[in-house]
């Protein structure tokens, strides 16, 4: 059974000056107990999708269901079943961590005793017990994000929406939050994750949907998407800048590369990238070819495509740092 289903979602924003179609017929399906990574450049429609699926915004067309419930017709039921952690921590700076979680519990209609008990459980899970009685003004960014995520779990949601949950965190805090997310998945929670960090989707998502200009342009596992930009590639940095073009010509011929667009050359860094048919065997061939030509190698390596490569290939530009739609 799909925990999240969306079919033909359309959402248009109008102003006196222009019309922006934030969603242009998006289809999504997330199986129970899995993680879907929703990727896209700035303004692609990721946050708008989350807002529609969590009943914060009604679509202009199309339909969506969460755990079998229509997000428009059964909005109250959907809200009782999901948790949401947005791009910005939805916490009260004047309250303590414990008070914030108790308040979240009461908003989810837990009685005072249940809210208090659940707050204590989450403070321990998120390693916030020692800071529980400090006001949020004294919390670091990572602590605030953990508390916000804890708040989204106060009512034991079966489906969790995480909209760029690690934005602005230091690497250590991001890794800590990844572990918490994995633990929730292990408990059977279904997660839809939007992120500006492509390696985050690579680490956490079972499947990935790439959106651009409000439409789905690719979907699949991380490996399937990487396959769209070809196999392994060889990166070579030559020692002498004057040898870069000669080296590229020799290697193009040696590896049998016929498509000029399959290779790249950064003259300022003396770095060239070429397809690597045969993987490590091609790497050996490159070293032998350049050695025979008397061209010294400063650096060389074999690498698989990354999600950054996928992003650039599919959208024509790199991932942005913020998502306004």
Phi and psi in degrees as GROMACS dihedral restraints (atoms count N, CA, C in turn):
[ dihedral_restraints ]
;  ai    aj    ak    al  type     phi  dphi    fc
    3     4     5     6     1   -80.9    20    10
    4     5     6     7     1   129.1    20    10
    6     7     8     9     1   -76.3    20    10
    7     8     9    10     1   -33.6    20    10
    9    10    11    12     1  -129.6    20    10
   10    11    12    13     1   129.0    20    10
   12    13    14    15     1  -133.8    20    10
   13    14    15    16     1   133.5    20    10
   15    16    17    18     1  -137.7    20    10
   16    17    18    19     1   137.6    20    10
   18    19    20    21     1  -134.9    20    10
   19    20    21    22     1   117.4    20    10
   21    22    23    24     1    61.3    20    10
   22    23    24    25     1    37.1    20    10
   24    25    26    27     1   -67.0    20    10
   25    26    27    28     1   129.3    20    10
   27    28    29    30     1  -128.9    20    10
   28    29    30    31     1   134.3    20    10
   30    31    32    33     1  -145.0    20    10
   31    32    33    34     1   124.3    20    10
   33    34    35    36     1  -120.4    20    10
   34    35    36    37     1   134.7    20    10
   36    37    38    39     1  -109.0    20    10
   37    38    39    40     1   130.0    20    10
   39    40    41    42     1  -119.9    20    10
   40    41    42    43     1   139.9    20    10
   42    43    44    45     1  -133.7    20    10
   43    44    45    46     1   178.9    20    10
   45    46    47    48     1   -66.6    20    10
   46    47    48    49     1   -25.1    20    10
   48    49    50    51     1   -96.3    20    10
   49    50    51    52     1   -33.2    20    10
   51    52    53    54     1  -154.5    20    10
   52    53    54    55     1   172.1    20    10
   54    55    56    57     1  -124.8    20    10
   55    56    57    58     1   127.2    20    10
   57    58    59    60     1  -119.5    20    10
   58    59    60    61     1   121.1    20    10
   60    61    62    63     1   -91.1    20    10
   61    62    63    64     1    97.7    20    10
   63    64    65    66     1   -71.6    20    10
   64    65    66    67     1   -36.4    20    10
   66    67    68    69     1  -125.3    20    10
   67    68    69    70     1   131.4    20    10
   69    70    71    72     1  -128.7    20    10
   70    71    72    73     1    62.8    20    10
   72    73    74    75     1    85.7    20    10
   73    74    75    76     1    41.3    20    10
   75    76    77    78     1   -75.5    20    10
   76    77    78    79     1   134.3    20    10
   78    79    80    81     1  -115.5    20    10
   79    80    81    82     1   133.8    20    10
   81    82    83    84     1  -139.6    20    10
   82    83    84    85     1   150.1    20    10
   84    85    86    87     1  -148.9    20    10
   85    86    87    88     1   122.0    20    10
   87    88    89    90     1  -122.2    20    10
   88    89    90    91     1   112.4    20    10
   90    91    92    93     1   -64.4    20    10
   91    92    93    94     1   152.3    20    10
   93    94    95    96     1   -58.9    20    10
   94    95    96    97     1   139.8    20    10
   96    97    98    99     1    75.8    20    10
   97    98    99   100     1    14.0    20    10
   99   100   101   102     1  -118.4    20    10
  100   101   102   103     1   172.2    20    10
  102   103   104   105     1  -118.3    20    10
  103   104   105   106     1   124.3    20    10
  105   106   107   108     1  -104.6    20    10
  106   107   108   109     1   124.9    20    10
  108   109   110   111     1   -93.2    20    10
  109   110   111   112     1   123.4    20    10
  111   112   113   114     1  -105.0    20    10
  112   113   114   115     1   110.4    20    10
  114   115   116   117     1  -114.2    20    10
  115   116   117   118     1   150.5    20    10
  117   118   119   120     1   174.6    20    10
  118   119   120   121     1   158.1    20    10
  120   121   122   123     1   -72.8    20    10
  121   122   123   124     1   178.6    20    10
  123   124   125   126     1   -54.8    20    10
  124   125   126   127     1   125.9    20    10
  126   127   128   129     1    79.7    20    10
  127   128   129   130     1    14.9    20    10
  129   130   131   132     1   -74.1    20    10
  130   131   132   133     1   -22.6    20    10
  132   133   134   135     1   116.3    20    10
  133   134   135   136     1     9.6    20    10
  135   136   137   138     1   -65.1    20    10
  136   137   138   139     1   -51.5    20    10
  138   139   140   141     1   -67.6    20    10
  139   140   141   142     1   -36.3    20    10
  141   142   143   144     1   -62.1    20    10
  142   143   144   145     1   -40.0    20    10
  144   145   146   147     1   -59.3    20    10
  145   146   147   148     1   -45.6    20    10
  147   148   149   150     1   -62.4    20    10
  148   149   150   151     1   -42.1    20    10
  150   151   152   153     1   -63.7    20    10
  151   152   153   154     1   -38.2    20    10
  153   154   155   156     1   -68.1    20    10
  154   155   156   157     1   -45.2    20    10
  156   157   158   159     1   -69.5    20    10
  157   158   159   160     1   -22.5    20    10
  159   160   161   162     1  -101.6    20    10
  160   161   162   163     1    14.2    20    10
  162   163   164   165     1    71.5    20    10
  163   164   165   166     1    10.8    20    10
  165   166   167   168     1   -78.1    20    10
  166   167   168   169     1   -12.9    20    10
  168   169   170   171     1  -152.9    20    10
  169   170   171   172     1   138.1    20    10
  171   172   173   174     1   -92.5    20    10
  172   173   174   175     1   138.7    20    10
  174   175   176   177     1   -73.8    20    10
  175   176   177   178     1   156.6    20    10
  177   178   179   180     1   -80.0    20    10
  178   179   180   181     1   -26.8    20    10
  180   181   182   183     1  -156.2    20    10
  181   182   183   184     1   164.8    20    10
  183   184   185   186     1    88.2    20    10
  184   185   186   187     1  -178.6    20    10
  186   187   188   189     1  -144.5    20    10
  187   188   189   190     1   159.7    20    10
  189   190   191   192     1  -150.8    20    10
  190   191   192   193     1   144.8    20    10
  192   193   194   195     1  -133.7    20    10
  193   194   195   196     1   141.3    20    10
  195   196   197   198     1  -121.5    20    10
  196   197   198   199     1   119.3    20    10
  198   199   200   201     1    52.6    20    10
  199   200   201   202     1    37.5    20    10
  201   202   203   204     1    85.8    20    10
  202   203   204   205     1    -0.5    20    10
  204   205   206   207     1  -107.1    20    10
  205   206   207   208     1   132.3    20    10
  207   208   209   210     1   -67.4    20    10
  208   209   210   211     1   130.2    20    10
  210   211   212   213     1   -71.5    20    10
  211   212   213   214     1   -17.3    20    10
  213   214   215   216     1   -97.6    20    10
  214   215   216   217     1   -52.1    20    10
  216   217   218   219     1   -74.6    20    10
  217   218   219   220     1   -27.7    20    10
  219   220   221   222     1  -123.7    20    10
  220   221   222   223     1    45.2    20    10
  222   223   224   225     1   -59.3    20    10
  223   224   225   226     1   -42.2    20    10
  225   226   227   228     1   -61.4    20    10
  226   227   228   229     1   -41.9    20    10
  228   229   230   231     1   -64.8    20    10
  229   230   231   232     1   -43.6    20    10
  231   232   233   234     1   -60.2    20    10
  232   233   234   235     1   -44.2    20    10
  234   235   236   237     1   -60.5    20    10
  235   236   237   238     1   -32.0    20    10
  237   238   239   240     1   -75.1    20    10
  238   239   240   241     1   -13.9    20    10
  240   241   242   243     1  -105.7    20    10
  241   242   243   244     1   -13.5    20    10
  243   244   245   246     1  -116.1    20    10
  244   245   246   247     1   160.4    20    10
  246   247   248   249     1  -122.2    20    10
  247   248   249   250     1   150.8    20    10
  249   250   251   252     1  -138.1    20    10
  250   251   252   253     1   127.7    20    10
  252   253   254   255     1  -119.6    20    10
  253   254   255   256     1   112.0    20    10
  255   256   257   258     1   -84.6    20    10
  256   257   258   259     1  -173.0    20    10
  258   259   260   261     1   -67.4    20    10
  259   260   261   262     1   -26.2    20    10
  261   262   263   264     1  -122.4    20    10
  262   263   264   265     1   135.2    20    10
  264   265   266   267     1   -59.2    20    10
  265   266   267   268     1   121.2    20    10
  267   268   269   270     1   -91.5    20    10
  268   269   270   271     1    65.8    20    10
  270   271   272   273     1  -125.7    20    10
  271   272   273   274     1   158.5    20    10
  273   274   275   276     1   -96.9    20    10
  274   275   276   277     1   116.1    20    10
  276   277   278   279     1   -65.0    20    10
  277   278   279   280     1   -22.7    20    10
  279   280   281   282     1   -85.3    20    10
  280   281   282   283     1   -11.1    20    10
  282   283   284   285     1  -100.9    20    10
  283   284   285   286     1   161.0    20    10
  285   286   287   288     1   -79.0    20    10
  286   287   288   289     1   170.1    20    10
  288   289   290   291     1   -60.1    20    10
  289   290   291   292     1   -44.0    20    10
  291   292   293   294     1   -62.8    20    10
  292   293   294   295     1   -43.0    20    10
  294   295   296   297     1   -65.6    20    10
  295   296   297   298     1   -37.9    20    10
  297   298   299   300     1   -61.0    20    10
  298   299   300   301     1   -46.6    20    10
  300   301   302   303     1   -68.0    20    10
  301   302   303   304     1   -38.3    20    10
  303   304   305   306     1   -60.7    20    10
  304   305   306   307     1   -42.4    20    10
  306   307   308   309     1   -62.6    20    10
  307   308   309   310     1   -42.8    20    10
  309   310   311   312     1   -59.0    20    10
  310   311   312   313     1   -42.5    20    10
  312   313   314   315     1   -60.8    20    10
  313   314   315   316     1   -42.8    20    10
  315   316   317   318     1   -66.3    20    10
  316   317   318   319     1   -36.7    20    10
  318   319   320   321     1   -65.2    20    10
  319   320   321   322     1   -29.3    20    10
  321   322   323   324     1   -86.3    20    10
  322   323   324   325     1    11.6    20    10
  324   325   326   327     1    69.6    20    10
  325   326   327   328     1    25.8    20    10
  327   328   329   330     1   -77.6    20    10
  328   329   330   331     1   147.9    20    10
  330   331   332   333     1   -73.3    20    10
  331   332   333   334     1   169.2    20    10
  333   334   335   336     1   -58.9    20    10
  334   335   336   337     1   -41.1    20    10
  336   337   338   339     1   -66.4    20    10
  337   338   339   340     1   -43.7    20    10
  339   340   341   342     1   -63.9    20    10
  340   341   342   343     1   -41.8    20    10
  342   343   344   345     1   -63.1    20    10
  343   344   345   346     1   -41.1    20    10
  345   346   347   348     1   -65.4    20    10
  346   347   348   349     1   -44.8    20    10
  348   349   350   351     1   -62.7    20    10
  349   350   351   352     1   -44.0    20    10
  351   352   353   354     1   -66.7    20    10
  352   353   354   355     1   -36.7    20    10
  354   355   356   357     1   -60.7    20    10
  355   356   357   358     1   -43.5    20    10
  357   358   359   360     1   -63.4    20    10
  358   359   360   361     1   -39.7    20    10
  360   361   362   363     1   -62.7    20    10
  361   362   363   364     1   -45.3    20    10
  363   364   365   366     1   -72.3    20    10
  364   365   366   367     1   -34.3    20    10
  366   367   368   369     1   -59.9    20    10
  367   368   369   370     1   -37.9    20    10
  369   370   371   372     1   -72.4    20    10
  370   371   372   373     1   -44.6    20    10
  372   373   374   375     1   -59.4    20    10
  373   374   375   376     1   -40.0    20    10
  375   376   377   378     1   -95.3    20    10
  376   377   378   379     1    12.7    20    10
  378   379   380   381     1    56.4    20    10
  379   380   381   382     1    46.4    20    10
  381   382   383   384     1  -120.5    20    10
  382   383   384   385     1    10.8    20    10
  384   385   386   387     1   -60.2    20    10
  385   386   387   388     1   -44.0    20    10
  387   388   389   390     1   -65.9    20    10
  388   389   390   391     1   -27.8    20    10
  390   391   392   393     1   -99.1    20    10
  391   392   393   394     1     8.0    20    10
  393   394   395   396     1   -59.4    20    10
  394   395   396   397     1   -32.5    20    10
  396   397   398   399     1  -102.3    20    10
  397   398   399   400     1    13.8    20    10
  399   400   401   402     1   -94.2    20    10
  400   401   402   403     1   146.7    20    10
  402   403   404   405     1   -70.4    20    10
  403   404   405   406     1   155.5    20    10
  405   406   407   408     1   -63.6    20    10
  406   407   408   409     1   -20.0    20    10
  408   409   410   411     1   -61.2    20    10
  409   410   411   412     1   -23.9    20    10
  411   412   413   414     1   -94.7    20    10
  412   413   414   415     1    -0.9    20    10
  414   415   416   417     1   -82.8    20    10
  415   416   417   418     1   146.5    20    10
  417   418   419   420     1   -76.0    20    10
  418   419   420   421     1   170.3    20    10
  420   421   422   423     1   -60.7    20    10
  421   422   423   424     1   -41.2    20    10
  423   424   425   426     1   -64.6    20    10
  424   425   426   427     1   -38.7    20    10
  426   427   428   429     1   -66.2    20    10
  427   428   429   430     1   -38.6    20    10
  429   430   431   432     1   -64.9    20    10
  430   431   432   433     1   -41.7    20    10
  432   433   434   435     1   -65.1    20    10
  433   434   435   436     1   -39.3    20    10
  435   436   437   438     1   -64.7    20    10
  436   437   438   439     1   -40.0    20    10
  438   439   440   441     1   -67.0    20    10
  439   440   441   442     1   -39.8    20    10
  441   442   443   444     1   -62.8    20    10
  442   443   444   445     1   -42.8    20    10
  444   445   446   447     1   -65.8    20    10
  445   446   447   448     1   -38.2    20    10
  447   448   449   450     1   -60.2    20    10
  448   449   450   451     1   -41.7    20    10
  450   451   452   453     1   -62.3    20    10
  451   452   453   454     1   -34.0    20    10
  453   454   455   456     1   -71.5    20    10
  454   455   456   457     1   -14.6    20    10
  456   457   458   459     1  -103.7    20    10
  457   458   459   460     1     5.2    20    10
  459   460   461   462     1   -58.9    20    10
  460   461   462   463     1   -33.4    20    10
  462   463   464   465     1  -104.8    20    10
  463   464   465   466     1    25.2    20    10
  465   466   467   468     1    53.0    20    10
  466   467   468   469     1    56.1    20    10
  468   469   470   471     1   -66.6    20    10
  469   470   471   472     1   146.1    20    10
  471   472   473   474     1   -86.2    20    10
  472   473   474   475     1   -20.6    20    10
  474   475   476   477     1  -130.3    20    10
  475   476   477   478     1   132.9    20    10
  477   478   479   480     1  -124.8    20    10
  478   479   480   481     1   129.0    20    10
  480   481   482   483     1  -106.9    20    10
  481   482   483   484     1   121.2    20    10
  483   484   485   486     1  -117.5    20    10
  484   485   486   487     1   108.5    20    10
  486   487   488   489     1   -98.9    20    10
  487   488   489   490     1    99.6    20    10
  489   490   491   492     1    48.7    20    10
  490   491   492   493     1    60.6    20    10
  492   493   494   495     1   -68.4    20    10
  493   494   495   496     1   -21.0    20    10
  495   496   497   498     1  -110.0    20    10
  496   497   498   499     1    14.0    20    10
  498   499   500   501     1   -58.0    20    10
  499   500   501   502     1   128.6    20    10
  501   502   503   504     1    84.0    20    10
  502   503   504   505     1    -1.3    20    10
  504   505   506   507     1   -85.7    20    10
  505   506   507   508     1   152.9    20    10
  507   508   509   510     1   -74.3    20    10
  508   509   510   511     1   161.1    20    10
  510   511   512   513     1   -54.6    20    10
  511   512   513   514     1   -39.4    20    10
  513   514   515   516     1   -64.5    20    10
  514   515   516   517     1   -43.6    20    10
  516   517   518   519     1   -66.4    20    10
  517   518   519   520     1   -36.4    20    10
  519   520   521   522     1   -63.6    20    10
  520   521   522   523     1   -44.3    20    10
  522   523   524   525     1   -63.6    20    10
  523   524   525   526     1   -39.3    20    10
  525   526   527   528     1   -61.3    20    10
  526   527   528   529     1   -42.3    20    10
  528   529   530   531     1   -69.0    20    10
  529   530   531   532     1   -34.9    20    10
  531   532   533   534     1   -58.4    20    10
  532   533   534   535     1   -42.7    20    10
  534   535   536   537     1   -62.2    20    10
  535   536   537   538     1   -42.3    20    10
  537   538   539   540     1   -62.2    20    10
  538   539   540   541     1   -41.2    20    10
  540   541   542   543     1   -64.3    20    10
  541   542   543   544     1   -43.9    20    10
  543   544   545   546     1   -60.9    20    10
  544   545   546   547     1   -39.2    20    10
  546   547   548   549     1   -62.7    20    10
  547   548   549   550     1   -38.5    20    10
  549   550   551   552     1   -66.8    20    10
  550   551   552   553     1   -39.5    20    10
  552   553   554   555     1   -63.7    20    10
  553   554   555   556     1   -39.5    20    10
  555   556   557   558     1   -62.1    20    10
  556   557   558   559     1   -25.1    20    10
  558   559   560   561     1   -83.3    20    10
  559   560   561   562     1    -2.9    20    10
  561   562   563   564     1    99.6    20    10
  562   563   564   565     1     6.6    20    10
  564   565   566   567     1   -75.0    20    10
  565   566   567   568     1   136.9    20    10
  567   568   569   570     1   -89.6    20    10
  568   569   570   571     1   135.4    20    10
  570   571   572   573     1  -128.5    20    10
  571   572   573   574     1   132.5    20    10
  573   574   575   576     1  -108.1    20    10
  574   575   576   577     1   120.4    20    10
  576   577   578   579     1  -118.6    20    10
  577   578   579   580     1   122.5    20    10
  579   580   581   582     1  -103.0    20    10
  580   581   582   583     1   144.1    20    10
  582   583   584   585     1  -153.4    20    10
  583   584   585   586     1   149.3    20    10
  585   586   587   588     1   -94.0    20    10
  586   587   588   589     1    -6.7    20    10
  588   589   590   591     1  -102.5    20    10
  589   590   591   592     1   111.4    20    10
  591   592   593   594     1   -67.5    20    10
  592   593   594   595     1   -33.5    20    10
  594   595   596   597     1   -67.3    20    10
  595   596   597   598     1   -22.2    20    10
  597   598   599   600     1   -67.1    20    10
  598   599   600   601     1   -43.8    20    10
  600   601   602   603     1   -65.1    20    10
  601   602   603   604     1   -38.4    20    10
  603   604   605   606     1   -61.1    20    10
  604   605   606   607     1   -38.1    20    10
  606   607   608   609     1   -76.4    20    10
  607   608   609   610     1   -38.7    20    10
  609   610   611   612     1  -107.4    20    10
  610   611   612   613     1   -29.8    20    10
  612   613   614   615     1   -86.1    20    10
  613   614   615   616     1   135.6    20    10
  615   616   617   618     1   -75.0    20    10
  616   617   618   619     1   -35.7    20    10
  618   619   620   621     1  -143.9    20    10
  619   620   621   622     1   160.3    20    10
  621   622   623   624     1  -132.6    20    10
  622   623   624   625     1   138.6    20    10
  624   625   626   627     1  -119.3    20    10
  625   626   627   628     1   127.8    20    10
  627   628   629   630     1  -103.4    20    10
  628   629   630   631     1   126.5    20    10
  630   631   632   633     1  -118.3    20    10
  631   632   633   634     1   149.2    20    10
  633   634   635   636     1  -151.9    20    10
  634   635   636   637     1   134.3    20    10
  636   637   638   639     1    52.4    20    10
  637   638   639   640     1    38.0    20    10
  639   640   641   642     1    79.5    20    10
  640   641   642   643     1     6.7    20    10
  642   643   644   645     1  -127.9    20    10
  643   644   645   646     1   151.6    20    10
  645   646   647   648     1   -76.8    20    10
  646   647   648   649     1   125.7    20    10
  648   649   650   651     1  -111.8    20    10
  649   650   651   652     1   -12.0    20    10
  651   652   653   654     1  -166.2    20    10
  652   653   654   655     1   152.1    20    10
  654   655   656   657     1  -152.9    20    10
  655   656   657   658     1   153.4    20    10
  657   658   659   660     1   151.1    20    10
  658   659   660   661     1  -175.1    20    10
  660   661   662   663     1   -75.3    20    10
  661   662   663   664     1   168.7    20    10
  663   664   665   666     1   -58.9    20    10
  664   665   666   667     1   -42.5    20    10
  666   667   668   669     1   -65.4    20    10
  667   668   669   670     1   -39.2    20    10
  669   670   671   672     1   -65.4    20    10
  670   671   672   673     1   -39.7    20    10
  672   673   674   675     1   -69.4    20    10
  673   674   675   676     1   -38.6    20    10
  675   676   677   678     1   -64.0    20    10
  676   677   678   679     1   -32.3    20    10
  678   679   680   681     1   -64.7    20    10
  679   680   681   682     1   -23.3    20    10
  681   682   683   684     1   -66.3    20    10
  682   683   684   685     1   -24.3    20    10
  684   685   686   687     1  -102.2    20    10
  685   686   687   688     1    14.6    20    10
  687   688   689   690     1    97.8    20    10
  688   689   690   691     1   179.9    20    10
  690   691   692   693     1   -86.5    20    10
  691   692   693   694     1  -147.7    20    10
  693   694   695   696     1   -66.9    20    10
  694   695   696   697     1   156.7    20    10
  696   697   698   699     1  -133.2    20    10
  697   698   699   700     1   153.1    20    10
  699   700   701   702     1  -107.1    20    10
  700   701   702   703     1   131.2    20    10
  702   703   704   705     1  -110.1    20    10
  703   704   705   706     1   127.4    20    10
  705   706   707   708     1  -127.7    20    10
  706   707   708   709     1   134.5    20    10
  708   709   710   711     1  -118.4    20    10
  709   710   711   712     1   119.0    20    10
  711   712   713   714     1   -87.6    20    10
  712   713   714   715     1   156.5    20    10
  714   715   716   717     1   -74.8    20    10
  715   716   717   718     1   -39.7    20    10
  717   718   719   720     1  -102.1    20    10
  718   719   720   721     1   120.1    20    10
  720   721   722   723     1   -57.4    20    10
  721   722   723   724     1   -30.8    20    10
  723   724   725   726     1   -72.7    20    10
  724   725   726   727     1    -9.9    20    10
  726   727   728   729     1   -98.9    20    10
  727   728   729   730     1    -0.2    20    10
  729   730   731   732     1   -63.2    20    10
  730   731   732   733     1   -47.6    20    10
  732   733   734   735     1   -67.5    20    10
  733   734   735   736     1   -38.8    20    10
  735   736   737   738     1   -65.1    20    10
  736   737   738   739     1   -40.3    20    10
  738   739   740   741     1   -63.3    20    10
  739   740   741   742     1   -42.1    20    10
  741   742   743   744     1   -64.2    20    10
  742   743   744   745     1   -40.6    20    10
  744   745   746   747     1   -63.2    20    10
  745   746   747   748     1   -44.6    20    10
  747   748   749   750     1   -62.5    20    10
  748   749   750   751     1   -43.8    20    10
  750   751   752   753     1   -72.3    20    10
  751   752   753   754     1   -36.5    20    10
  753   754   755   756     1   -59.5    20    10
  754   755   756   757     1   -43.4    20    10
  756   757   758   759     1   -70.3    20    10
  757   758   759   760     1   -41.5    20    10
  759   760   761   762     1   -64.3    20    10
  760   761   762   763     1   -39.1    20    10
  762   763   764   765     1   -88.9    20    10
  763   764   765   766     1    -5.4    20    10
  765   766   767   768     1    72.4    20    10
  766   767   768   769     1    32.8    20    10
  768   769   770   771     1   -80.7    20    10
  769   770   771   772     1   121.0    20    10
  771   772   773   774     1  -106.0    20    10
  772   773   774   775     1   -16.5    20    10
  774   775   776   777     1   -99.5    20    10
  775   776   777   778     1   111.9    20    10
  777   778   779   780     1   -58.6    20    10
  778   779   780   781     1   -30.2    20    10
  780   781   782   783     1   -73.8    20    10
  781   782   783   784     1    -8.8    20    10
  783   784   785   786     1   -80.9    20    10
  784   785   786   787     1    -9.4    20    10
  786   787   788   789     1  -117.2    20    10
  787   788   789   790     1   152.2    20    10
  789   790   791   792     1  -132.5    20    10
  790   791   792   793     1   152.2    20    10
  792   793   794   795     1  -139.3    20    10
  793   794   795   796     1   123.7    20    10
  795   796   797   798     1  -105.5    20    10
  796   797   798   799     1   100.1    20    10
  798   799   800   801     1   -61.2    20    10
  799   800   801   802     1   -39.8    20    10
  801   802   803   804     1   -67.2    20    10
  802   803   804   805     1   -31.0    20    10
  804   805   806   807     1  -101.3    20    10
  805   806   807   808     1    -3.0    20    10
  807   808   809   810     1    62.4    20    10
  808   809   810   811     1    24.9    20    10
  810   811   812   813     1  -102.6    20    10
  811   812   813   814     1   130.4    20    10
  813   814   815   816     1  -125.4    20    10
  814   815   816   817     1   147.9    20    10
  816   817   818   819     1  -125.7    20    10
  817   818   819   820     1   132.7    20    10
  819   820   821   822     1  -137.4    20    10
  820   821   822   823     1   154.5    20    10
  822   823   824   825     1   -60.5    20    10
  823   824   825   826     1   150.7    20    10
  825   826   827   828     1  -123.7    20    10
  826   827   828   829     1    70.8    20    10
  828   829   830   831     1   -63.2    20    10
  829   830   831   832     1   124.5    20    10
  831   832   833   834     1    95.3    20    10
  832   833   834   835     1    -2.5    20    10
  834   835   836   837     1    60.8    20    10
  835   836   837   838     1  -118.8    20    10
  837   838   839   840     1   -64.1    20    10
  838   839   840   841     1   -29.6    20    10
  840   841   842   843     1   -63.6    20    10
  841   842   843   844     1   -39.2    20    10
  843   844   845   846     1   -65.6    20    10
  844   845   846   847     1   -35.2    20    10
  846   847   848   849     1   -62.1    20    10
  847   848   849   850     1   -43.9    20    10
  849   850   851   852     1   -62.2    20    10
  850   851   852   853     1   -41.2    20    10
  852   853   854   855     1   -62.8    20    10
  853   854   855   856     1   -40.1    20    10
  855   856   857   858     1   -62.6    20    10
  856   857   858   859     1   -45.9    20    10
  858   859   860   861     1   -61.3    20    10
  859   860   861   862     1   -43.9    20    10
  861   862   863   864     1   -64.6    20    10
  862   863   864   865     1   -41.7    20    10
  864   865   866   867     1   -62.5    20    10
  865   866   867   868     1   -47.3    20    10
  867   868   869   870     1   -69.8    20    10
  868   869   870   871     1   -36.0    20    10
  870   871   872   873     1   -64.8    20    10
  871   872   873   874     1   -42.1    20    10
  873   874   875   876     1   -64.4    20    10
  874   875   876   877     1   -29.4    20    10
  876   877   878   879     1   -88.4    20    10
  877   878   879   880     1    -1.2    20    10
  879   880   881   882     1    74.0    20    10
  880   881   882   883     1    23.7    20    10
  882   883   884   885     1   -98.6    20    10
  883   884   885   886     1   119.0    20    10
  885   886   887   888     1   -78.0    20    10
  886   887   888   889     1   140.1    20    10
  888   889   890   891     1  -101.2    20    10
  889   890   891   892     1   126.6    20    10
  891   892   893   894     1   -87.2    20    10
  892   893   894   895     1   -33.5    20    10
  894   895   896   897     1  -160.5    20    10
  895   896   897   898     1   147.9    20    10
  897   898   899   900     1  -154.1    20    10
  898   899   900   901     1   146.4    20    10
  900   901   902   903     1  -164.0    20    10
  901   902   903   904     1   158.6    20    10
  903   904   905   906     1  -112.7    20    10
  904   905   906   907     1   127.6    20    10
  906   907   908   909     1  -139.7    20    10
  907   908   909   910     1   151.8    20    10
  909   910   911   912     1   -84.6    20    10
  910   911   912   913     1   158.0    20    10
  912   913   914   915     1   -61.1    20    10
  913   914   915   916     1   147.6    20    10
  915   916   917   918     1  -106.2    20    10
  916   917   918   919     1   170.9    20    10
  918   919   920   921     1   -64.9    20    10
  919   920   921   922     1   -24.7    20    10
  921   922   923   924     1   -62.6    20    10
  922   923   924   925     1   -41.0    20    10
  924   925   926   927     1   -63.2    20    10
  925   926   927   928     1   -41.6    20    10
  927   928   929   930     1   -60.2    20    10
  928   929   930   931     1   -47.7    20    10
  930   931   932   933     1   -56.6    20    10
  931   932   933   934     1   -48.8    20    10
  933   934   935   936     1   -65.4    20    10
  934   935   936   937     1   -40.1    20    10
  936   937   938   939     1   -66.6    20    10
  937   938   939   940     1   -42.7    20    10
  939   940   941   942     1   -77.7    20    10
  940   941   942   943     1   -38.3    20    10
  942   943   944   945     1  -105.7    20    10
  943   944   945   946     1   -15.7    20    10
  945   946   947   948     1    82.8    20    10
  946   947   948   949     1     2.7    20    10
  948   949   950   951     1  -154.1    20    10
  949   950   951   952     1   164.7    20    10
  951   952   953   954     1   -78.9    20    10
  952   953   954   955     1   165.3    20    10
  954   955   956   957     1   -62.5    20    10
  955   956   957   958     1   141.5    20    10
  957   958   959   960     1   -91.0    20    10
  958   959   960   961     1   169.8    20    10
  960   961   962   963     1   -88.6    20    10
  961   962   963   964     1   -21.6    20    10
  963   964   965   966     1  -134.4    20    10
  964   965   966   967     1   156.0    20    10
  966   967   968   969     1  -125.0    20    10
  967   968   969   970     1   114.8    20    10
  969   970   971   972     1   -91.0    20    10
  970   971   972   973     1   -11.5    20    10
